[in-house]
Amino acid sequence: MYIAVHNIPSGETKDVVVAYVRKAVACAFHIGQAKDLRHRHHGSWFALRGMLSSALVMLAVIKSGGMVDYLVDWADIIEDVIRNLRYWQGESSDLAMGIEILQRLRGQMHAK
């Protein structure tokens, strides 16, 4: 993802990078579209951080431009992640920071 976001390759290298980016985005979409997390269990903490990480991956790919062209409903998925984090933010202060970061990045993406 770092290469895709910071240094869009060209030629044969681009094809390889785009293939891996598509796999990463597909995984991020799957995690981001997870059902609402309202039940506390042993994996809640990890699931929430996975959702946050996935949302950041999606935003990075969108911001890089041109790497993936099928992220049409990205804003809805980001909003779902924010809603899940907001539900649990009282439990962990770093989730509130994650919400703030996602909202700021989402706002920058809509401003373009």
C-alpha positions as CSV (number, residue, x, y, z in Angstrom):
1,M,0.0,0.0,0.0
2,Y,2.8,2.4,0.8
3,I,4.2,2.1,-2.8
4,A,0.7,2.5,-4.2
5,V,0.0,5.7,-2.2
6,H,3.3,7.4,-2.3
7,N,4.9,6.4,-5.6
8,I,2.5,5.2,-8.3
9,P,4.6,2.9,-10.4
10,S,4.5,2.5,-14.1
11,G,4.8,-0.2,-16.6
12,E,5.0,-3.9,-15.6
13,T,5.5,-2.9,-11.9
14,K,2.2,-1.0,-11.9
15,D,0.3,-4.2,-12.9
16,V,1.7,-6.1,-10.0
17,V,1.1,-3.3,-7.5
18,V,-2.5,-2.8,-8.7
19,A,-3.2,-6.5,-8.3
20,Y,-2.1,-6.4,-4.7
21,V,-3.9,-3.1,-4.0
22,R,-7.1,-4.7,-5.3
23,K,-6.7,-7.6,-3.0
24,A,-6.0,-5.3,0.0
25,V,-9.1,-3.1,-0.9
26,A,-11.3,-6.2,-1.3
27,C,-10.2,-7.3,2.2
28,A,-10.7,-3.8,3.6
29,F,-14.2,-3.7,2.0
30,H,-15.1,-7.0,3.6
31,I,-14.0,-5.9,7.0
32,G,-15.6,-2.4,6.7
33,Q,-18.9,-3.9,5.7
34,A,-19.1,-6.1,8.8
35,K,-22.3,-6.0,10.7
36,D,-22.6,-3.6,13.6
37,L,-20.5,-4.6,16.5
38,R,-22.7,-4.2,19.6
39,H,-21.9,-7.4,21.5
40,R,-18.8,-7.4,23.7
41,H,-16.7,-10.5,23.2
42,H,-13.0,-11.5,23.4
43,G,-12.4,-10.1,19.9
44,S,-14.2,-6.8,20.1
45,W,-11.1,-4.7,20.6
46,F,-9.3,-6.3,17.6
47,A,-12.4,-6.1,15.4
48,L,-12.8,-2.4,16.0
49,R,-9.2,-1.7,15.3
50,G,-9.5,-3.9,12.2
51,M,-12.4,-1.7,11.0
52,L,-10.4,1.4,11.6
53,S,-7.4,0.1,9.7
54,S,-9.6,-1.0,6.8
55,A,-11.2,2.4,6.6
56,L,-7.7,4.0,6.5
57,V,-6.7,1.6,3.7
58,M,-9.7,2.6,1.7
59,L,-9.1,6.3,2.2
60,A,-5.5,5.9,1.3
61,V,-6.3,4.2,-2.0
62,I,-9.0,6.7,-2.9
63,K,-6.6,9.6,-2.2
64,S,-3.8,8.0,-4.3
65,G,-6.2,8.2,-7.3
66,G,-6.4,5.9,-10.2
67,M,-5.3,2.7,-8.5
68,V,-8.8,1.3,-7.9
69,D,-11.9,2.5,-9.7
70,Y,-14.7,0.6,-8.0
71,L,-14.9,2.3,-4.6
72,V,-18.2,4.0,-5.3
73,D,-19.8,3.4,-1.9
74,W,-16.7,4.1,0.1
75,A,-18.4,7.0,2.0
76,D,-21.1,4.7,3.3
77,I,-18.6,2.1,4.5
78,I,-16.5,4.8,6.3
79,E,-19.7,6.1,8.0
80,D,-20.5,2.5,9.1
81,V,-17.1,2.2,10.6
82,I,-17.4,5.6,12.4
83,R,-20.8,4.5,13.8
84,N,-19.3,1.3,15.2
85,L,-16.4,3.2,16.7
86,R,-18.7,5.8,18.2
87,Y,-20.7,3.1,19.9
88,W,-17.6,1.9,21.8
89,Q,-15.7,5.2,22.2
90,G,-16.6,5.4,25.9
91,E,-14.7,2.2,26.4
92,S,-11.5,3.3,24.8
93,S,-10.3,6.9,24.3
94,D,-8.2,5.9,21.2
95,L,-11.4,5.1,19.4
96,A,-12.5,8.7,19.7
97,M,-9.2,9.8,18.2
98,G,-9.8,7.3,15.3
99,I,-13.3,8.8,14.7
100,E,-11.8,12.3,14.6
101,I,-9.1,11.2,12.1
102,L,-11.6,9.4,9.8
103,Q,-14.0,12.3,9.9
104,R,-11.2,14.7,9.0
105,L,-9.9,12.5,6.1
106,R,-13.4,12.0,4.9
107,G,-14.0,15.7,4.8
108,Q,-10.8,16.2,2.8
109,M,-11.9,13.6,0.3
110,H,-15.3,15.3,-0.1
111,A,-13.7,18.7,-0.5
112,K,-12.0,17.6,-3.7
